Amino acid sequence: MLKIFLRLFSFLFLLIGGLVTILKLNNKNRQMLDKERLTFQVRQTLGAVSSTLEANKNNHSDSEPEEFLLIKGNKNARGELIYHVPGGAFYERTNPVELFRTEEEALQKGYRKSSR
C-alpha cells in the first residue's frame, strides 16, 4: 500500500512540476511575442517617418522659401485649376495645393486667375 501511495505521489509531483514548467514557458513565449510585435510596429513607424522625411527633404531641397511663394493654387469644386493672389476675395481661406512666385508661373502650369 505504501509503494502505491509513493508512486502516486511521485507521479502527481512530476505532473504538477511539468504543468508549472509549461505555464512558465507559455508566459515567457507570450512576453517574447509581445516584444517582437512591438519591435515590428516600431520598425514600421520609423520606416514610415524616415521615408516621409526623405520625401519632404527631396520636395523642398530645390524650392523657394515659402515667404517668396505668395500665389496660391488649388482646384475648385469643378476640378478647375485656379490661382489666388494676395488681396483676392478667397486668398486668406484658400488651402494651396501649389505655391507660385509669379502669375506667369501659375499660368504656365495650367492655372487660371480667380475671378474675385
Secondary structure, 3 states (H helix, E strand, C coil): CHHHHHHHHHHHHHHHHHHHHHHHHHHHHHHHHHHHHHHHHHHHHHHHHHHHHHHHHHHHCCCCCHHHCCEEEEECCCCCEEEECCCCCCCCCCCCCEEECCHHHHHHCCCEECCC
